[in-house]
Structure formats: C-alpha cells, structure tokens
C-alpha cells in the first residue's frame, strides 16, 4: 500500500495526466496556481505542453486551439478568471470542442478574498455561456474525488464533445490528505471518437446518435470550425429549422445522458424523516453532522452530489424517497437550493448556508436540522 500526501490541486493534475491530458494553459491565480505548477513539472517529460498564457482569455483560447488539433486539454482558474473565460466557454459549447475547466472557487464577488473558499460560482458555471446551453459540472468533496472526478471529466468531455467543469473549492484545493492512488475507483480512459461518416461533415451525427465524430484540424481532411450558428457542414446558417435542430441536439446530448454520469453518494438512515443534501467540501461537515444526529437518536439520511449540472434529478428523487424534509447546505447565499425546490415540489426544503470565508461547521448543520 503506497500512501501519498497531496493537496487537491495536485490530485487534479495527476488525474488529468492519467486521463491522457497533454496540454495545459493557464494564468496564475490563487487558489488555482499550483495546478499550473504541477502540470509544468509533469507534462514536458511526457512530451506534453504547459503554457502560462498572458492572461485568462489567451489561456483558454490556447486550450481550445490545442483541442481542435486533437489534444486532450486542461485549464484552471478561479472566479475572476472564469468570468473572463465566458466567451470562449460559449465557443466550446457551440463548436462542440472538448475541454476540461477547473474552477477553484474562492470567496467573491469580484476579487473577493483570494485565500477564502466558497461555492459561489455554481450557477455561473451552468449559465455563464451565451445561449444557455447545458454543460457538465462535477464537484469533488475531497482530495480523492479531485483525482477520480478529473478522470471522469476528461472522459465526459470526449464522449459528449463539450466543456466539463471541475468545481473545486480553495479548502479542498490547498488541503493535503493521504491518498492511495492505485486503489481509487477511477474509470477506464475514454478516447475521442473519430468521425466515420464519409464525406466528412464536422457536425453530422450518425443515425441514432447525438454527438458528432471528431477529426482534428490540420489533418488530411478539411475540418471547419465556427462560433456562429451552423449546420452539419460547419457553414454559417440563419435557417431557423436548421438552427433549431442543432441546438436541440446539443441540449439533448448532455441533458438526455445525465443518468449515465449522476455521481452521488447516498447514506440512508432507517427511520429518517430528514435528508441532508450537500456538495463540495461542505459534504464532509454534513457527514459529520449526520453521524452526530444518529448518535443522538435522531437518524437523518445524507446525499452528497458530485454531479451538479445537469441536475441529477432521478438520483435525487431516489435518494429522497419518502422523507418529509430536505436540508440543503451550501457555502453561498443559496444557489443550488432552488434546483432542489424545483425537483421536489411539495416537499419541505430548507437552506443552511454562509458566505463569509468560514467553513460551515457540523454543529451549524445539526442546529439547522434540529431547530430549522
């Protein structure tokens, strides 16, 4: 058994390399900078490329170019950088460019507190692209998750040709834990599906499929990319029916597949009338609070979401079962709780949160459950 002491950011970098990432571009920003540092140490010996862009916009642009050329790519930033990424996130969505984007969340708004954690970017990650098309967002709860969910993120980016976010938090990113990498439940690596349709149309899907095959720019076959609305051939179009077909396919390829990547951890408790729902670093406090309540003779169930977007609605409903009340715990002023209210109409849904730079303590969650 080989235990390795590492922070969450190192685990993300190791997971990316294990998934086949060979290109990283980013701009230094607390608390994401050590991902750049780790990739700088790991990629060149493997024949990969690690670049510090002149700013965040250039960094994600470099990644999109490398992805279009056929490489698996990663970039990492925090709240202010995610804001600058927005336009090119939209490009990645619209042109179906695989990319993994790590957001090490810190306290906002704006510059906020660079050394304090929060989960304030949750809704921005989902809705921060023009057009509102769905994206995939995974949320690690600990250092081991940082590794396994990063591997999943690369697989999903390749399978669905879309941006995939890893929504970490400063407290996970910069906390060191012992991890036994060889025994982590990481999935098999999925490679990009090459286009098989001839003649090649860059956005043409096979019968019954929602995701077009991929050919890199710069090969023997002409490949078109555009950020404008386009048809299967990649040429710009303003034809309403063609635009509607394209957007519906892009929406369905992600939302229609969410059951395949609904990563959750459900800890049921017999006789529980309340379920605590949490994600990210707060899930650890939620687990501690649930154990405290069980010892007090008031069992509660626990649901930790590791897929945030698209909302894993079926998994949530299965876990909730017939409990009467759901307590949603978040390190923000209330973002994901509104999705839980939408998914569970008629249920009592209450909120426990804070956004002041401090972690939510188990005792705070316990108080919310017992007296909320």
N, C-alpha and C positions, 0 to 999 in steps of 0.2 A: 504494500500500500504506500503510494507516494503522495503525501500531502504538500500542497504548495500554498504559501501565503501570498495572496494577491488582492489588489483592490478591484472594484467593479470595472473600472476603465481598462485595466489590463486583461480582465476576463473577456471583455468585448473585443479587444484587439486579437486575442488568441482565438476566440470563436470565429472572427472574420477570416483569419488566415486559414483556419481549419476548414472553413466553408469554401475556400478557393479564391478569396479576395486577393488580388494582386495589384490593386491601385487604390491609393488613398490621397485625398487632397482636403486640406482644412486650414483654418486660420486660428491662431491661438486665442482661447477664451476660457476663463475659469467658469465652470469646473470640468471642461472637456479636453483641456490641452494635453493631458497625459495620454489620451488615445493617440494623438499625433505623435507623441514621444515614443510610445510603444511600437506604432506602425513604422516609424523611422528606423527603429532597431531591427524589426523583423522582416520587412519587405525586401530591402535591397539584397540581402543574402539569398533570397528565393527568386531573384530575378524580377521582383516587383518594383513598383514605382511609388514613392511617397513624396508629395509636394506640399510645401507651405504656400498657399496662394497669397496674392497681395491683399485680398480681403475675402469676405464670405461669399460674395456674389461670384467672384472668379473661381473660388474653390469648388462650389457645386457645379459650375459650368465645366470645369476641367473633368469632373467626375462623369457628367453626362456625355461629354465627348468620348471619354475612355469606354464608357458602357456601350455607346453606339458602335464603337470599334470592336466590341466583343469581349471586353474585360468585365469581371465582377468588381464592383466599386463600392467604396465606403466613404462617407464624410461624417464629421461630428462637430457639434456646436452646442450653444446654449440659447436661451430665449432671444436675446438681441440678434444673434446670427440666424435663428430660424425665421425671424421677421424678414431678414434680407434674402433668405432662400426662397421666399414665397413665389416669386415669378417663375423661377426655374423648377420649383416643385410642380407648378401648373404645366410647364413644358413636359416634364417627365410623365405626368398623368396623361396629357393629351397625345403625346407621341409614343406612349407605352414603352418608356425607357426604364429598364430595371436599375434600381439604386437603393441602397440601404442608408438611411439617415439616422444618426444617433443624436438625440436631444437630451443632454444632461441638464435637467430642469433646475433652475435656481429661482430665488425669490424675485418677483417682478412687482410692478410693471417697469418697463424700460430697463435701465441699467440695474435698478433694484439693489439687492445685496448679493454680490457675486459669490460670497462664501456661505450663503444660507440656502438650504434646499426648500423646494416647494413642488407642487404638481399643478402649476398654474397654466401650463401650455396645452392641457388636454384637449380643449375644444379648438384651439388654434391649429393643432396638428390635423384634426379632422376637417376643419372648414377653411384652412388658410390657403386654399387654391381657388383661382377664378373658375367659376362654373360649378363648384360644389361637388365634384366627382368623389366617390369614396376612395379612401386609402386604407392601408393596413397599419395598425398601431399595436405594438406589443409592449408590455410593461413588466420589467423584472422586479422581483421583490428582494433578491439578494444577489450575492456575487455569482453563485452557481447559475442562477437564472440568466445573468448577463452573458454567460458563455452559451448556454443552450438556446436561449431565445435569439441570440445573434445568428446562430447557425440556421434556426428556423426562418429568420428574417431574410437571409440570402436565398434560401430555398423558395420562399414565397415570392420574392422579387423576380426570380427566374421563372417560376410557374405561371405567374399572373401578369408579368411584364408591367410592373407598377412600382411606385415608391413604397417602401416599407420602413416605418419608423420604429426605433427602439427608444421608448420614452423612459429614460432612467431619471435619477434624482441625485443631486450632489451628495446626499448622505450615503447612497449605495456606491456611487462612483468613486468616492475617496475614502471608503472604509475598507480595511483589509480583513479578510477572512481566510481560513484554511479551506482549500478546495481539492478534492480528489478527482482530477480531470478525467482520468481513464474510466471512472465509474459513473460519470454523468450520463444522463439519458439523452444524449444528443442524437438527432435523427441522421439517417444516411444523407449524403450530399446529393442534391439535385442539380443537374446541369441544364443549361439553356437549350430549349427545344429548337432544332434547326428547321427552317422552312422547307416543306416538302412539296408545296404546290408549284406547278410549272404551267405557264410562265410565272415568274415570281411577282407577286403584288405585296408590298410590305405590310399591309394591314388587312389582308384577306385571310379569313379563317376557314378551316376545313369544316365539312358538314358536321353539325352537332357540337362544334367547338366554339368557345367564346374568346380564346386567346390566339392571336396570330403567331405563326412560327417566326423565328428570328434569323436574319442574315446580317452580318456586320457591314458597316460602311467601309469601303476600301478593299472589298474582295473582288471576285471575278464578276459578280452580278451587281447591276445598278440598284442601289437602295436609296429611296427618298425619305427624308425626314422633314417635317414642318410643324411649327407650333400653331398653325391655322387649322380650322376645321377642314377635314379631308375625307376622301373616300378610300376604298381599299387599295387604290393605286398610289396613294400618297399625294395626289394632286389636290390643290385647294378647291373646295366646293362651297357653294352657298345654296345648294339644293336642299330644301327643308327635309324631305323624306330621307335623303342620304345622311344628313347630319343626325337626324333622329335615330336612325339605325345604328350609327357609330356610337353615339352617346349611350343608347340603351345597352349595347353590347359591353361597353366599358364599365357601366354601372353593374350589370348583372354578373360579369366575370368575377367581381370581387364580392359583392353582397350575396350573390347566389351560392358562393362557395364557403361562406363563413363557418359552417358546421365542420368543415374539414380542418380548420385551424382555430377552433374555440378552445384555447388553452385556459383551463381554470383548475383551481384546487378547492375541492369541496370537503369540508369536515363536518358531517352531520352529527347531531346530538339527539338521542332519543328523548322524546317528550318536549323538545324545544318549541317555544311559540315565537321566538325571535331569531332572525338571522342577521349576522354582522357581515356586511359586504365591504371589501376594501381592495386596494391595489397598490403596487409600488412598495416603498419602504414602510408605509403605514400598515401594510398587511401583517408585519411582524408584531406590532403593538396590538393589532386586532386579535391575532392568535393568542397572545399572552392574556388579553382581557377575557377571551372565551374560556381559556383554561381556569382563570381565576373564578369566573362565574360558575363553572362546573363544580369546582371545589366548594363553592358556597351553596350548592344545591339548586342552582338556577341554570339549567343547561341551555346554552344557545348554540346554534349552528354557525358555521363560518364559511364564507365563499370569497376566495381570492381570485380576482380576474387578472389574467395575464394577457388576454386579448381584450383590448379596449374598443377598437374600431376595426371593421364594422361591429356593432354591438352584438355579442353572442347571445341573442335573445332566447333561443331554445335552451341553451345551457343554464341561463339564469332562471328560467321558469322551472326547469327540472330540479335545480338545487333549492329553490324557494319552497316548492311543494305546497303544503297547506299551512305553513307558518303564518301567523297573523300580522307580523311586523318585520320590517327590514330597516336596519340602521346602516346608512351609507357613511363611510368615514373617508375623508379626503383632506390632503394638505393644500386646500384652497378654500375659497369662499362659497363653493357649491357649483360644480360644473357637471360632473357625471351623474350626480343625484337626479338631475332632470331626466336623463335617459332611463333610469330605473323607475321613476314615476310613470314614464310613458309605457315601458314594457309591462308594468304591473298595475294596471288601472284597478282601482277599488281596494288596493292594499294600503295599509298604513306604512308610509315611507318617511323616515325622519333622517335628519342630517347632523353629522358631527364633524366639524372641521375647524381649521385655523390656518391662517397665512400670515405669520409674523416672524418667521425664521426659526421657530422652535418645532421640534418633533411633537407629534401627538402621543401622549403617554397612555399606557394601558389603563391607568386609573381614570383618565378622562373618558375613554370609551366605555369603561364599566359604569361610570356615572351617567353617561348618555343612555345606556341600555336600561339601567335600573330606575332612573328618575326622569328620563327624557319624555 
